Amino acid sequence: MTELAKRGLTTAVICSEPFRALGKNQARVFGAPDLPLVMIAHPLGGLSFEQVQGRALVAIPQVVDLIKAALK
């Protein structure tokens, strides 16, 4: 993701709260400190389809906002 972000492409990483610091640190280490994190509830593994769908419904507006910002 960081390579795509450094090339100017709209990019984000979807992660849950326990991984926020790791995501920010990795983005910084790999040269994309402003890489957006799309935050969802933890955990993602072991969930039912409906629960995963709920996580997606939280992520989608965040992704749409990133795309809109990139188009301005």
N, C-alpha and C positions, 0 to 999 in steps of 0.2 A: 504494500500500500504506500509506503513512504516513497518508493521510486516513482510511482504514478503521481503522487502529490508534488514531488519535486519537479516533475515535468509539466505542472500546471493543470493537471486533470482534477476534476472534482472528485474527492476521495474521502472516505470515512471508514472507521472501524466500529463495528457493533460489539459492545462489551457490557458486562454487568458490573455492578458497583464494586465487588471485591477486586476486580481487575483494572479499575480506573487508574490507579497510580502506576501500575505496570504498563498500561497502554500509553500514558503520557510519557513515562520514562523511555520506553522503546521508541516512540515517535521522535523524541529529542535526540536520543543516541543515533538514530538513523537519519538525522538531518531534516526532519519535518516536524518541528516543535508545535506548529499550529494545526496539525492533523486533527480534524474533529473526531470526537468519540460519540457515537450514537448509543445512548445508555438504555439498557433494558433491565428488568428485574432479574435477580439471580434466584435459582439456577436456571439453566436451559436444558441440561440433560435430565432424562428420566421423566419428562413431562408428557402429558397427553397432548393430542393434536390441538385440542381446544386451548390448552394453556400456552402452547407455542404460538398459536394464532393470536392470543392476547398479547404476547410479547411483540409480535409483528405489528399489531395495531398501535402499539406505543412507539415503535421505531419508525413507521412510515411517515408520520408528520415531521419528524426530525430530518429524515432524508429529503422530503419535499422542501423543507426550509433551506437545506443546504443547496439543493438544485436551484431554487429561486434566487438565492444570494449569488450564486455563480453566474446566473444569467443577467444580473444587473450590471 
